[in-house]
Amino acid sequence: MDGLVMDGLSSAPAGDEEDDRWCMAVRLLGRVEKHLDTTLQRRHGLPLSEYRALCALSRAQDGEAMRMSELADRIGLKDSTVTRLVGRLETQGLAARAPGAGDGRAVTALITAEGRERYAQATPTYRAALGSALDAARTNIHLADLAAWVRTGLSAIAGTPSAPRSPGRD
């Protein structure tokens, strides 16, 4: 996780309030992801994890192949899970595997033309479902501020702008 200290030794531990807020953030994420997955599966036969992989692969620099470890990092899955995921995409003709340039041990993945088309077809559905789920979350007092920030980049409470988006984020 870029920029995060994961050993827990460098900062004060979280308290009850941070724990409660984190649980609410996870609750929002779970609700939104469930809605996205259900909608994509129903309308496109495409699970959310496959959509995310196609999204990341479609944004690879200059259409280059992406190392499996980088793909795993971008979509938040373990390397072994991504290997199986890319295998499913490859079976459907949506992605292909190739040896890593300069490292015969590394395996990379790249999106195929069919994968780009499938991603392009599913994206309007994904974005409509995301907007719908975030708008619904804004009616819950505990989720409203986080949902508003994701939707608008502004805090619903303070109306302040969020931190700038870092380049290359999916």
N, C-alpha and C positions, 0 to 999 in steps of 0.2 A: 504494500500500500504506500504509494508515493507520499512522502512528507509526514507520515504518521509514525510515531514511536510506538512500537508494538510490544516492548518488553515490560511496560508498566512501571518501570523504575524511575523514569525521568520526570514524572509529574505527580500531582496529588491524585489520589483515587477519586473516582466519581462518587457523588452522594446520592441520596434517595431521589432528589429532584432531577438530576441528570439521568438517573436510571429510568425514572418515569417518562421523561421526555424521549429517551432513546426507545423505550418500548412503544410509545405512540408513533415514532417515526417508522419503526419496523412494522407496526400495524398498518400504517398507510401504505408502505411498500408492499406488504402482503396482499392487501385489498386490490391495489392497482395491478399488481402482477397477475393475480388470479383473473381479474377482468380481461387483461390483455391476452393472456394465454387462452382463455375460453373463446374470446372473440376471434383471434387468429386461427385457432383450431377449427372453429365452426365455419368460418368464411373462406379460409384458404388451405385448410389441412396442414397448417404450419405451426408447430409448437413455438412458444415464445423463445426458448433457448435457440432454436434453429433460426428464427428471425434475427435475434441478436447477433448470432455468428455471421449471417449474411450481411447484416448492417456493418459490422466491423470489417469484414473482408472487402466489402464494396468501398470502404473508405481508406483502404490501404494505399499508401503513397504510390502514385503513378501505376496503379493496378498490379503492383508487385505482390508476390507471395508473402504471407505472414507466418512467422515462426509459431508453432503451436503454443509455446509458453506465452508469447505476446498476446495471442488470441485469447488464451485462458485468462490472462490478466485483464484484458479489455472487457470481457463479458462476465468476469467474476466467478469463474468455475475452475475446478482443479484440472491440471494438465491431462490426467487420465480420462476425465469426463469429456474434455474437449476432443481428445483423440477419438472416442466413440462417437461423439456428435459429428465430427467432420466425416467419419466413416458413413454415417447415415446420410449426410448431405451428398457425399460422393456417390453413394448407391442411387440417389435420386437424380444425379447429374447436375447438382447445384453447386458443387465445389469439387476441387481436385487436389490431390496431394502431390508434392514434388520434393526431391531432396533439397536441403538447404544449400544455398550458394556458398562455396568455400568450406563447408563442413558436411561431409558425407554422413555424419551421424544425425544431424538435425533434419527434421521433417517440417515442411512448410505447407500451408494451405492457401489456395486462391479460389476466388469466385469464378464460376463459369458464366458464359453469356446467358444460359438458362437460369442460373442463380440470380444474376442481375435483374432479369425480367420478373422472376418470382418475387424478389425483394421489392421491386418497383410496384408490382401489383398489390402487395400486402401493406405497403407503407401508408397509403391513405386510410386504410382500415385501422392500422396501429395508432396513427395520430388521432383519429376520431375517437377511438376507444380510450386513449390516454386522456384526452381533453374531457371526455365524459366522466371518467373515473376521478379526475382531479376536481372537477366541478362538484361532483357528488360529495367528495371528502370535505369540501369547503363548508358544508352545512354542519359538520361536526366540530364543536367548539375546540376540541383538543387537537384536531387535525387541520383546522382551517388555516393557520398561519403557514405551516409547512406546505400545504397544498397550494396556497396562494403564491408562496415564493417559487415553487416549481413552475406554476402556471405563468407568472408574470415577472419573476425576478425581483419582486418587491415584497416586503413584509406586510401582511394584512394589518398588523398592529401599528407599526410605526411608519409605514409607507416609505421606508428607506430602501435604496437600491442594494442589491446583493453584491457579493464580491465578483469581480470580473471572471468570465469563463476562461479557463486555460485553453490554449490552442491544442488541437488534436484530440480533444475529449469527444467520446461518442455520446 
